[in-house]
Amino acid sequence: MLEQIKGFTAEKRPASKITLEIKEIVPNNSHKTTESCLNTDADGGDLRSEES
């Protein structure tokens, strides 16, 4: 059991570096994704095209 736990924690460190890189990329695209979500209905259709 101890070997499995040590192996898991050792693999967890590089994963945290990848998570930090993703967090740096996400804020740049968050405005675009939020805008697209606000302009879509429950079925995923674009509300802007339906209104006009």
ABEGO torsion letter per residue (X at the ends): XAAAAAAAAAAAAAAAAAAAAAAAAAAAAAAAAAAAAAABBAAGBBAAAAAX
